[in-house]
């Protein structure tokens, strides 16, 4: 969601509609009058920073977009944004590294909100053996890498099922963040075709062929920082993969 001649009221209305709330519903949740909310949305009233934060909290607006609404209302951003290399991020980096190392011998990686690769452990990099070198030039987008035929797409045994899983997840994440880049990624995933998959599995596995012809089957979990107050940390996710069967556990163990 960009801020080109966009008022705070317009952004708040867009987020309210994205969350499928009426003005009355949002007003009740934020404990303000529906009339005052209407004036904010139409630009008749300029919201205070406190009001912006209250409305954003009820709308579950991500930290980056909260800053955008605050700027549009003429207020300073409330949430700092720092590079991971900033000295103030040292402890967060140590936490990420500890999780990645501890997860060995199973693959784990860190991605940002747009699914660009931030870090990975040796087990994850080992699975990329044989991938075209040009696809590994930074920034490496994990979604594109996983569906590209010269990336992992040509080695994923259940590609139709995995592609459907990625499409569903990107759809949810775009609905949550409003990031147009996620909509673009979603379009690329569904462009390859989404076939209905009838599977008895409780979770969608990633079934990946190795260079040696073995098929490794993984289930995955997603870990995020709890109660982040900084934009970069709020957008990081650790994708950790675990063996989905005993054969995979034996091969990696």
C-alpha positions in Angstrom: 0.0 0.0 0.0 1.7 3.2 -1.2 1.5 6.7 0.1 1.1 8.9 -2.9 -1.2 11.9 -2.0 -3.0 9.5 0.3 -4.7 10.7 3.5 -4.7 8.9 6.8 -8.4 8.6 6.5 -8.2 6.9 3.2 -5.7 4.4 4.5 -7.8 3.7 7.6 -10.9 3.1 5.4 -8.9 0.8 3.1 -7.7 -1.3 6.1 -11.3 -1.3 7.5 -12.6 -2.6 4.3 -9.8 -5.1 4.0 -10.8 -6.5 7.4 -14.4 -6.5 6.3 -15.6 -4.2 9.1 -18.3 -1.6 9.0 -17.7 1.9 10.4 -19.9 1.0 13.3 -18.1 -2.2 14.1 -14.7 -0.5 14.1 -15.9 2.4 16.1 -17.3 0.1 18.8 -14.0 -1.8 18.9 -12.0 1.3 19.1 -14.4 2.9 21.6 -15.0 6.0 19.5 -18.2 7.4 17.9 -19.1 6.2 14.4 -19.5 9.9 13.5 -15.9 10.7 14.5 -14.6 7.7 12.6 -16.6 8.9 9.6 -15.0 12.3 9.8 -11.5 10.8 10.0 -12.1 8.6 7.0 -13.5 11.5 4.9 -10.7 13.9 6.0 -12.9 16.2 8.0 -11.0 15.4 11.1 -7.3 14.9 11.5 -6.6 12.0 13.9 -4.2 12.3 16.7 -1.3 9.8 16.8 -3.0 8.1 19.7 -6.2 7.7 17.7 -4.2 6.4 14.7 -2.6 3.8 16.9 -5.9 2.8 18.5 -7.5 2.2 15.1 -4.5 0.4 13.7 -4.4 -1.9 16.7 -8.1 -2.9 16.2 -7.5 -3.4 12.4 -4.3 -5.4 13.0 -2.3 -3.2 10.7 1.3 -4.4 10.4 4.0 -2.1 11.9 5.3 -0.9 8.5 1.8 0.2 7.5 1.1 1.7 10.9 4.1 4.1 10.2 2.6 5.0 6.8 -0.8 5.9 8.4 1.0 8.0 11.0 3.0 9.8 8.4 -0.1 10.5 6.3 -1.7 12.0 9.4 1.3 14.3 9.9 2.8 12.4 12.8 6.2 10.8 13.3 6.5 7.0 12.8 6.0 5.0 16.0 8.1 1.9 15.0 11.8 2.1 14.2 13.1 0.2 11.2 16.8 -0.9 11.2 18.9 -3.1 9.1 19.8 -6.5 10.5 23.4 -5.5 10.5 22.7 -2.6 12.9 24.5 -3.1 16.3 21.1 -2.7 18.1 20.0 -5.9 16.3 22.9 -8.0 17.6 20.8 -10.1 20.1 18.1 -10.7 17.5 20.7 -12.0 15.1 22.2 -14.3 17.7 18.7 -15.7 18.4 18.2 -16.4 14.7 21.6 -18.0 14.3 21.1 -20.1 17.4 17.8 -21.4 16.0 19.3 -22.2 12.6 22.3 -24.0 14.1 20.2 -26.0 16.6 17.9 -27.2 13.9 20.7 -29.1 12.1 20.7 -31.7 10.5 17.3 -30.5 9.3 16.9 -27.5 7.0 15.8 -24.1 8.3 15.8 -20.7 6.8 14.8 -17.1 7.6 12.7 -15.0 5.2 11.4 -11.5 5.2 7.8 -10.5 4.5 8.3 -10.7 0.7 9.9 -14.2 1.0 13.4 -13.0 0.2 16.0 -15.2 1.8 17.7 -13.6 4.8 19.7 -16.6 6.3 19.7 -20.4 6.2 21.6 -23.3 7.9 23.9 -25.7 6.1 21.2 -28.3 5.8 19.0 -25.9 3.8 21.9 -24.8 1.5 22.7 -28.5 0.9 19.2 -29.0 -0.6 20.0 -26.2 -3.2 22.8 -28.3 -4.8 22.2 -28.4 -8.5 20.1 -25.3 -8.6 21.1 -22.9 -11.4 23.7 -20.4 -10.0 21.8 -17.4 -11.5 18.8 -18.2 -9.3 20.9 -18.0 -6.2 22.1 -14.4 -6.9 20.8 -12.1 -4.1 18.1 -11.3 -3.4 16.9 -14.9 -3.6 13.1 -15.1 -3.4 12.2 -18.4 -1.9 8.8 -18.7 -3.5 10.2 -18.1 -7.0 13.1 -20.5 -6.3 10.7 -23.2 -5.2 8.5 -23.1 -8.3 11.1 -22.4 -11.0 11.9 -25.4 -13.1 15.6 -24.7 -12.9 15.3 -24.1 -9.2 13.6 -26.5 -6.8 10.4 -26.7 -9.0 11.9 -29.4 -11.1 12.7 -31.5 -8.1 9.6 -31.2 -6.0 7.7 -34.5 -6.4 4.4 -33.1 -5.2 4.7 -29.8 -7.0 0.9 -29.4 -7.7 0.2 -29.9 -4.0 3.0 -27.6 -2.9 2.0 -24.9 -5.4 -1.5 -25.0 -4.0 -0.2 -24.6 -0.5 2.0 -21.6 -1.5 -0.9 -20.0 -3.3 -3.2 -20.3 -0.2 -0.5 -18.9 2.1 0.3 -16.0 -0.2 -3.4 -15.2 -0.4 -3.6 -15.0 3.4 -0.5 -13.0 3.8 -1.5 -10.5 1.1 -4.9 -10.1 2.9 -3.1 -9.5 6.1 -0.5 -7.0 4.9 -1.8 -5.5 1.7 1.7 -5.8 0.2 1.2 -5.7 -3.6 4.4 -7.7 -4.1 2.7 -10.6 -2.4 -0.1 -10.3 -4.9 2.5 -10.4 -7.7 4.0 -13.6 -6.2 0.6 -15.1 -5.9 -0.1 -14.4 -9.6 3.2 -16.2 -10.5 2.3 -19.2 -8.4 -1.2 -19.6 -9.8 0.0 -18.9 -13.3 1.5 -22.4 -13.3 -1.9 -23.9 -12.6 -3.5 -24.9 -9.4 -4.9 -28.4 -9.6 -7.2 -29.8 -6.8 -5.3 -32.2 -4.7 -7.0 -35.0 -2.7 -4.6 -36.0 0.0 -5.1 -37.8 3.3 -2.1 -36.1 4.9 -2.8 -34.0 8.0 -0.3 -31.3 6.7 1.0 -30.5 3.3 4.5 -32.1 3.0 7.4 -30.9 0.8 8.6 -33.9 -1.1 12.0 -33.0 -2.6 14.2 -35.2 -4.8 17.9 -35.0 -4.1 20.6 -35.1 -6.8 21.0 -38.8 -5.9 17.4 -39.5 -6.7 16.2 -39.9 -3.1 12.9 -38.3 -2.1 13.0 -36.4 1.2 9.6 -35.6 2.8 9.3 -32.6 5.1 6.7 -30.9 7.2 7.3 -27.3 8.2 6.7 -24.9 11.0 6.8 -21.1 11.0 8.3 -19.1 13.9 8.2 -15.3 14.4 9.4 -12.9 17.0 6.9 -12.4 19.8 5.6 -8.9 20.3 8.1 -7.1 18.0 8.3 -3.3 18.2 10.7 -2.9 15.3 9.6 -3.2 11.6 12.3 -5.5 10.3 12.0 -8.0 13.1 8.2 -8.0 12.8 8.5 -9.1 9.2 11.0 -12.0 9.7 9.9 -15.6 9.8 11.8 -18.8 10.4 10.7 -21.7 8.3 11.9 -24.9 9.9 11.5 -28.3 8.2 11.2 -31.6 10.0 11.2 -35.1 8.6 7.7 -36.2 7.6 8.6 -39.9 7.6 11.1 -42.3 9.2 13.0 -42.7 5.9 13.7 -39.0 5.6 14.8 -38.9 9.3 17.2 -41.8 8.7 18.7 -40.3 5.5 19.3 -36.9 7.2 20.3 -38.3 10.6 
